Amino acid sequence: MSDIQAITYRVTPARPEAHLFAVELIVPAPGVEPVRLSMPAWIPGSYMIRDFARNIVSIAADDAAGAVPMEKLDKQTWQLVPTRGALSVRYEVYAWELTVRGAHLDRTHGYFNGPSLFLRVHGRDAEPCRVELAPPDDPASTGWRVATSLARADISEGGAERWGFGSYRADDYDDLIDHPVEMGRFDIVEFQVGEVPHWMVLSGRQRADLARLAEDLAPICTEHAAMFGELPADRYLFLTQVVGDGYGGLEHRFSSSLLCSRGDLPAPPGSNRGEGAAPTARADTEPTADDAYAEGDYRKFLGLCSHEYFHLWNVKRIRPAALIDGGLEREVHTRLLWAFEGITSYYDDLALVRSGRIDAKGYLEVLAETITKVLRNPGRCKQTVAQSSFDAWTKFYKQDENAPNAIVSYYGKGAMTALALDLTIRRDTGGERSLDDVMRALWERHGRTGIGVPERGIEALTAAVTGLDLDGFFAHALDTTDDLDLSGLLASVGVAMRLRPARKAKDLGNVVAEFKPVALVSDVGVRLTPGADAKLAVVLDDRPAQHAGLAAGDVLVAIDGLRVDGGSAGKRLRSLPIGETVRVHAFRRDELMEFELAPAPAPADVCELRLDDEAPAEALARRQAWLASVA
């Protein structure tokens, strides 16, 4: 079918000041049956019903004979009577969600994901689509360009120039909605992975070291491609929205959408560098004072890029069978998110050390933080990682003040499970096999073929690849709330681990040269919201504050007869004597209440790691193989 006869979507940022995209859907040959249209309820990769149809503010249709009546069947579906000739449906979409999942439009830029803008024509999902992108008719938008991984239409049929407005094409509806679009003024970073061109587009105000981004991203991407043995894309685009405070990402088959803070990016050469802005070490050299590894917020940003790029294989091509067959109209449940997000979360940071972007100490710092974040939430004792995967729609994506007490993250606990699985395989096969081999087998059996992964498929495939009986491991790791034996497994690769009490509210673990004696620390089991008031964000389960009757939302005003606020309450609570009861006054709504609080010793839930260079030789050899580049 020629692009000209394809189902066509014409998108115009019609009123940037009102945040309205205008879309015209043209169905060239509707047929003699009624036409049914619908908007997806959710976007792949983000497991929450978002009801994108709610942002349609007006909609109308016509054909050669004039207006065509539209009957709305439910919150996201319309039906039209049979039409004469081509059907044209015109609608406006309100776009004011600056995330990686929806659509956003103002006079500075436009951005959208396909599910938030493109109506589906039922029964014609497999047909090719054409997308015509028009610039805004606004003097403030002079100089706007377009960034998308959509394939450009043929020049003979109005195809767009690189970075230009014009016509693009998609193989079918699934392909259509899998290429986010950025339009506006942006900076471009370009690099190669093998023979495949890669770009990062940065929108928003920033002064990043663009050359360094290219220098760091290329080896990370190369590392992932080398592990799987191939790069199944002929182009790849990182779309990055730079804001004052933000973080997030969403994967696509040929691109990813990222949201980051300005401080996450590397500062340009010669600037006053802050944490995370040091130059990068080469993978084959030792760092010097003038040649350091990525740290801090920049390390976190590289981890985000690495995470979304790994999804190019794991999620976008290796997919759970349930998500392949489920559709976008309603929730689709799977117990496998621990693997698709958790294994990805394990490899995103592992690739940083394997590619030489961070050293072993830096990797252990990230690992200690991951472990600590899981251990500090009592919810890990209430929900298994498989249950967390299955209930993502209603629990993980709809967290409230009780979430730390009720749920565990399939990202964090999933990454810990992947770590435990990898180290178990390496130890029990004498280093002959690893999780790398399992991922390559998943790629061969499911990624390259498009066959979905069954709900218990990863367990079965892992046993087949490694020759190990791992039934007990998976039963314990996935279907119980018991903590994993990470200390013993890390010791098998020459890394010592211990748990200690938190020293401060944001203590997320660390790496040390030696373990020092641990002091007794007071704790009441609360987390405060940032701000001027000492407002309780979370009251942890079975801790002193909960025993006293305090609740999330309470605002502390006095502790032991002395006034406190948002700046002093945390320090005051941590300094209270263990075992002594003190009076606490707090407002609950507009009522002043009094509580008797008895601080207790802080639990040992913070991970501390140490490189044990005195470990047995086989452990040190396994550590070297674990952290070594496969590129």
Buried (B, 14 or more C-beta within 10 A) or exposed (E): EEBBEBBBBBBBBBBBEEBBBBBBBBBBEBEEEEBBBBBBBBBBBBBBBBEBBEBBEEBEBBBEEEEBEBEEEEEBBBBBBEBEEBBBBBBBBBBEBBBBBBBBBBBBBBBBBBBBBBBBBBEBEEBBBBBBBBBBEBEEBEEBBBBBBBBBBEEEBBBBEEBEBBBBBBEBBBBBBBBBBBBBEBBEBEBEBEEBBBBBBBBBEBEBBBEBBBBBBBBBBBBBBBBBEEBBBEEBBBBBBBBEEBBBBBBBBBBBBBBBBBBBBBBBEEEEBEEBBBBBBEBEEEBEEEEBBBBBBBBBBBBBBBBBBBBBBBBBBBBBBBBEEBEBBEBBBBBBBBBBBBBBBBBBBBBBBBBBBBBBBBBBBBBBBBBBBBBBBBBBEBBBBBBBBBBBBEBBBEEEBBBBBBBBBBBBBBBBBBBBBBBBBBBBBEBEBBBBBBBBBBBEBBBBEEBBBBBEBBBEBBBEBBEBEBEEBBEBBBEEBEBBBBBEBBBBBBBBBBBBBBBEEEBBBBBBEEEEEBEEBBBBBBBBBEEEBBBBBBBBBEBBBBBBBBBBBBBBBBBBEEEBBBEBBBEBBBEBEBEEBBEBBBBBEEEEBEBEBBBBEBBBBBBBBBBBEEBEEBBBBBBEBBBEBBB
